[in-house]
Amino acid sequence: MAHGEKSQSRPIDMNTPSAARMYDWLLGGSENFQPDRDACVKLLGITPTIQQLARTSRAFLRRAVRILVKEFEVTQFLEHGSGLPTRDNVHEVAQRANPNAKVAYVDNDPMVLAHARTTLHENSNVMVIDRDVRDTAEILEATADFFDWTQPIAALFVSVLDCLRDTGDDRDPAALVKRVAASLPAGSYVVACQLVSDNPVVREKVTTLMAEATNNSWGRVRQSHEVRRYFEGMEIEPPGLVDIADWRPDTPPPPLSLRPKDCREWGGVARV
Ligand SMILES: C[S@@+](CC[C@H](N)C(=O)[O-])C[C@H]1O[C@@H](n2cnc3c(N)ncnc32)[C@H](O)[C@@H]1O
């Protein structure tokens, strides 16, 4: 079990695709099963650029974490929905910039947790929490002694809010981000992005496919103006809320003519 993990030990369901394993396949990973791959192929049939978007999202996560450590001097990260990537995880990126950086990962996919157990057991500056990302009180309790609550913490919501359904109550994605932001020390940050589309047909088709594939464990493709709600009351860092390919790119981003037109990952970084 990884450092600090609170296990609820559910079995891995190999027959129902999971968002974590589908994302892993889209990123070229091997921690997935045939039903995950089949669902991804169907998804590619609706939105052929989804693989490019997964890579763009992962690159944004890496840049945001690196810039938060190097420029904003943040050394504590709380990643909601950590996923399965085999390299350049948040602790690897953050600890390259500052070896003392601490990362708490939250996920509820048993395969993600099994993966974490095998890769993180020797890193005392990393903890793994087996919880639904919306269980804020329990997550804060689990991290109470892990983080220094007098110092800023960056709460990460990268490609996870699209996995959450609208509920109109405190389980709603916008309510979740607001609640977490309100519980962080002064000078903390929120990083968030999610899948958006201007095309209602694409929004409907992707949402339906993902809901059916994952046995209703998915949320919704949204519109960019809905992402703005996640950041209400926060001071958004330049360049603002954007196609994340444009969020402080290390190299010139692809011209608009070569970008995905069906869907985009939209988001940014804000100070709470
Ligand atoms: C698409 S992956 C994103 C992974 C990572 N944030 C990244 O950007 O590479 C979404 C992750 O969120 C997790 N997830 C989705 N809904 C969740 C929930 N309600 N509670 C906990 N984890 C959740 C999935 O298991 C998956 O690992």
The ligand as an ORCA input file, in Angstrom:
! r2SCAN-3c Opt
* xyz 0 1
  C      -8.956     11.451    -17.361
  S      -8.151     10.959    -15.917
  C      -7.137     12.383    -15.574
  C      -5.883     12.036    -14.821
  C      -4.960     13.212    -14.495
  N      -5.625     14.245    -13.729
  C      -4.366     13.795    -15.719
  O      -4.673     14.948    -16.033
  O      -3.579     13.134    -16.384
  C      -9.443     11.149    -14.712
  C      -9.138     10.470    -13.396
  O     -10.114     10.895    -12.434
  C     -10.546      9.756    -11.712
  N     -11.912     10.013    -11.246
  C     -13.011     10.239    -12.001
  N     -14.074     10.474    -11.219
  C     -13.649     10.363     -9.949
  C     -14.294     10.487     -8.697
  N     -15.591     10.792     -8.591
  N     -13.537     10.318     -7.579
  C     -12.225     10.005     -7.669
  N     -11.550      9.888     -8.842
  C     -12.267     10.068     -9.965
  C     -10.478      8.602    -12.671
  O     -10.369      7.372    -11.990
  C      -9.212      8.950    -13.443
  O      -8.090      8.399    -12.848
*
